[in-house]
Amino acid sequence: MKILAVADRVTDVLLDPDLGTTTLADIDLIVSCGDLPPEFLTRLKARYDVPLLYVLGNHDLRYGTSPPQGCRCIDRRIVTHRGLRILGLSGSRWYNGNVNQFAETEMAAFIRRLRLSLWWSRGIDLVVTHAPPRHVHDAEDRCHRGFASFNALIEHYRPACLVHGHIHSLFADEAARVTTVNTTRVINSYGYCTFEI
């Protein structure tokens, strides 16, 4: 399955109708890792006509009153798409008390509450988050530290991929987006990227 992941930066070239003849012609699914205007997700969904799943970032303030049309929020849910088991976790570490910011203990509690669902689904294949795991692509300032509970999730459930946003990095080489932790590929989707599972 080929997945388009987007986060943090509106990339208008993705809406170009001529792009269909390039590497994005055979996208099966779009995932948004947060901090994008809901209107952009609505346009992506219409442009590619595939399911679009999203989590919320720490700057996503309007989704409650103006959610993206035809898209599905997967925050703290496990959904299945064509046999792929996908878990979504919104938000960043707490730093100023705004929306979608959580203490490490809160995120760990969210994941604990999902244990029965994780058992029932017999694991997960893809985790979609806004923040990264701790010490994997993250930074040391309060806003951009990752969640250690994501490291524990990777260790215990061994998903094929965890894709995140939040960390604004430019990549001259697409391979630099990816860090392998155990057997899980951790992918920074800043701007956009594609990957396969």
Secondary structure, DSSP 8 states (H G I E B T S, - for coil): -EEEEEESS--GGGG-GGGGGTTTTT--EEEE-S-S-HHHHHHHHHHH-S-EEE---TT--STTTS--TT-EE-BTEEEEETTEEEEEE--EE-SSS-TTEE-HHHHHHHHHHTHHHHHHTTS-SEEEESS-BTTSS--SSTTT--BHHHHHHHHHH--SEEEE--S----SSGGGGEEEETTEEEEE-SEEEEEE-
